Amino acid sequence: MDALALPLRDEHFLDSADLAAMAELLAQSGEYRVLRRLAPRLPSASAAGQGTRVGILLDTETTGLDHARDEVIELGMVKFDYTPDGRIVGVRDTFSAFNEPSVPVPPEVTALTGITDEMVAGHKIDEAAVNAFVDGAVISIAHNAGFDRKFAERYWPVFERVAWGCSATEVDWRTHGFAGAQLGYLLNGAGYFHQAHRAVDDCHALLEILDFLLPTTGTPALAILLETARKKTVRIWAEQSPFELKDSLKRRGYRWSDGTDGRPKSWYIDVCEPALDDELAFLRTEIYLRDVEPRLQTLTAFTRFSSRI
């Protein structure tokens, strides 16, 4: 059927059924990819009692990147049910709230998010409401947990007691056919587009991304994330490493800690347990040129991404 042959309604108006048929024809042609506007899933009756577990998708908008000084201006969350093998079976509830910071919202933040001083004026996020929303969840997932967890724990200590997963780093998206881990790229790859950089909207987008069946495995992306999050990792501190070898460490994936929050002032890297011996061998043969025993920290989903570690 020729898409151009679809009958026009009165006044040349195409209704949603016509548009859906045209989109399907374009997609089936193999010459086009059609992106559909993301329609957030509505909350439904809980699937509890069917072997499901409860998760939280979380996103924060802030005045800046420093979790110790900058402030949260918006918190968005989606509470959902999932099976142990990573299938999302329903949305329980959503949470969206503004918080007025002690300083004006920076212009660059407004340009990115659309959030203005007028929108946040007089608002404060109720900690009791956050605690009630998080109650019963076994994992909180963010699309950059190394950023969001630090802010969340500072404002709402309940998040210190929840396991965390990172959808940006705990799924190797490139090996599954995606161009990268940016939220917009992933959503496009799943066939959708959305209004980006508003907290709860990004949570709805992340829900669809995690529910997407990966062509490489035939399983939801959430299944891969959960498998990774359940594994222990080891943080290796390359303390007192030679300054002139910092570029070698950076190329290897090491990051710099400036010594704040009681952490060492040192380069460090997180590796899975099977890779520990290889990483220690790298430090001994290429960085220190001698036998050393670096400081090691074992991390789990309960401690990973936290500023307390």
Secondary structure as UniProt FT lines:
FT   HELIX           3..5
FT   HELIX           10..12
FT   HELIX           16..29
FT   STRAND          36..37
FT   TURN            48..49
FT   STRAND          53..62
FT   TURN            67..69
FT   STRAND          72..82
FT   TURN            84..85
FT   STRAND          88..98
FT   HELIX           107..113
FT   HELIX           117..120
FT   TURN            121..122
FT   HELIX           127..134
FT   TURN            135..136
FT   STRAND          139..142
FT   TURN            143..144
FT   HELIX           145..155
FT   HELIX           157..161
FT   STRAND          163..166
FT   TURN            167..169
FT   HELIX           173..176
FT   HELIX           183..189
FT   TURN            190..191
FT   STRAND          192..193
FT   TURN            196..197
FT   HELIX           199..211
FT   TURN            215..217
FT   HELIX           221..229
FT   STRAND          233..238
FT   TURN            239..240
FT   HELIX           243..245
FT   HELIX           246..252
FT   STRAND          255..258
FT   HELIX           260..262
FT   STRAND          265..272
FT   HELIX           273..275
FT   HELIX           276..282
FT   HELIX           283..287
FT   STRAND          295..299
FT   TURN            301..305
FT   TURN            307..308
//
